Amino acid sequence: MLRTLTAACMHTALNLFALIALAELARQDRDHTR
């Protein structure tokens, strides 16, 4: 039970991290084109 919960939390955290990293890259991309 606890292992499944931890795995789910890690999975969610990784997804969030990926989203933030992609957003940051996109923002930097737009800054360069300006």
ABEGO torsion letter per residue (X at the ends): XAAAAAAAAAAAAAAAAAAAAAAAAAAAAAAAAX
